[in-house]
C-alpha cells in the first residue's frame, strides 16, 4: 500500500508559478510510475505529467509541455511538479498518483487527496 500526500497548491496570478510536491509513504522509485493529473469543475480527470517507474523518461500533456516539469527527489521519496507560466485554464484540483502505467487514470492504483490550484486572470 502506498500513501501519497500532495502539497504546494494555492492561488496565483496568471503568468506566475507554483511548485507541487507529492510525498510517498514508501519507496516508489523503481517500483511505480509517478504521475500528476488534474480535474477542473465539471470535467473529467486528465493527465498532466508522468515519469516512468524505471529510468528518467518523462511525459507531458500537450497543454503543459514546455511550462511544467516533473521531477523526483529520491532522498525525500517525493515527486514534484514545477508549474510556470500558469493560465486560468490550469485551475483545477491536482492529484498525484502511483501505478504501473503512465498516461491513463486507470493505469494508477494509488492516489493522493488532491491539492487546489487556482490561477486568477
Buried (B, 14 or more C-beta within 10 A) or exposed (E): EBEBBBBBBEEBEEEBEBBBBBBBEEEBBEBBBBBBBBBBEEEEBEBBBBBBBEEEEBBBBEBBEEBBBBBBEEEEBBBBBBBBEBEEEBBBBBBBBBBEBBBEBEBBEBBBEBBEBBBEE
